[in-house]
Amino acid sequence: MSSKPYQLSQSYVDSQEKQKKLYKRTLMIVSISQIFGGAGLAAGITVGALLAQQMLGTDAFAGLPSALFTLGSAGAALFVGGLTQRYGRRTGLTAGFMIGGLGAIGVIIAAIINSVFLLFASLFVYGAGTATNLQARYAGTDLANSKQRATAISITMVFTTFGAVAGPNLVNVMGDFALSIGVPSLAGPFILSAAAYILAGLVLFIMLRPDPLVVARTIEASNQEHDHKERSEDTDQIENKKGIIVGVTIMVLTQIVMVAIMTMTPVHMRHHGHGLGEIGLVIGFHIGAMYLPSLVTGVLVDKLGRTAIAIASGITLLLAGLIAAIAPGDSMILLIIALSLLGLGWNFGLISGTALIVDSTETSTRAKTQGTVDVLIALSGASGGALSGMIVAGSSYTTLSFIGGILSLLLIPVVIWSRGSKKLK
């Protein structure tokens, strides 16, 4: 890597004031990019299963689009994490969003020429946007202290809400626009996704200077005391490994439950006579609940501790699964409540788990570790998405929701075990 970024970041080492200003500026820039990133993510999620159902003519593989772009996000998480580790946040996040935008363009072309193969390949590439949208939450923590980390994560996620809620509620508008230019209506939301991801990448490429991760590394290297590091190295390694394991487990379980139920809700609603507008409304509430409570969640995680909010995640997801299971298919109110709780439970799990990962890593290896963690999250989401369609086809949406709710209870023994470490609070 060139020494120029490090020379630039050296000026921040001795100035607390400059560090605070850069921390706030980084949060603002990442938050702006997340508005676009949220729109790109949400629009595709809303109609991906419906597009596959339409092209394949069966429900059995309706969960495949979610599985594909989630699987694609796994590979992209590793790629973006590695790129970030080597070149910094700006390069890694910009590349990820641009690749996601290209994937969305591929989905549009696949719908026009009715190519299932191109659809699946493009959905896989489209997953890069999902991975990058998720990894962007780490950027705000690079310059945050231990009492600010969850709050920093939450601020970027709050701004994701603006795009994430708008995306599903624009499906009809984008569908009409698509038809007006000779594109199938279900491909319309992917036009929005392509534009949004590319804009998110441009915002980061142009504005994220100096790179927060590079600056954080320089500050950490300057402040390290060699004798203290030697004295506490063994204990820190044990506790850091435990923190990573617990953080990963929390996020993996919440991802499986959330993706599985969310993926099949549009198909379930379509079978009960709901239109795209109503489906978009329910998914909009769901995604709003995934991100909008973040600012409060971040403060709670920093004040009450990581494990307390992780337990709240398990309980909330259980309620979401039970309500989705018992809700009549024609009840918009109960479906909105169930999907909102599903989003809220995911929010609790993601922020508490992410805070644990940041607590348990150092800047020298943080980006690579974060990328690897997000691979596991993406793979778990892919599994949930793929299995969800098969479970519904073989049984019912009710069965899927019950299974998801019960699975979320596994979070409680995991976080109770984590209390054995003083660092995991």
Secondary structure, DSSP 4 states (H G I P E B T S, - for coil): --SHHHHHHHTTTT-HHHHHHHHHHHHHHHHHHHHHHHHHHHHHHHHHHHHHHHHHS-STTTTHHHHHHHHHHHHHHHHHHHHHHHH-HHHHHHHHHHHHHHHHHHHHHHHHHT-HHHHHHHHHHHHHHHHHHHHHHHHTTTT--TTTHHHHHHHHHHHHHHHHHHHHHTHHHHHHHHHHTT--GGGHHHHHHHHHHHHHHHHHHHH--S-HHHHHHHHHHHH--HHHHHHHHHHHHHHHHHHHHHHHHHHHHHHHHHHHHHHHHHHHHHHTT--HHHHHHHHHHHHHHHHTTHHHHHHHHHHH-HHHHHHHHHHHHHHHHHHHHHS-TT-HHHHHHHHHHHHHHHHHHHHHHHHHHHHT--TTTHHHHHHHHHHHHHHHHHHHHHHHHHHHHHS-HHHHHHHHHHHHTTHHHHHHHHTTSTT--
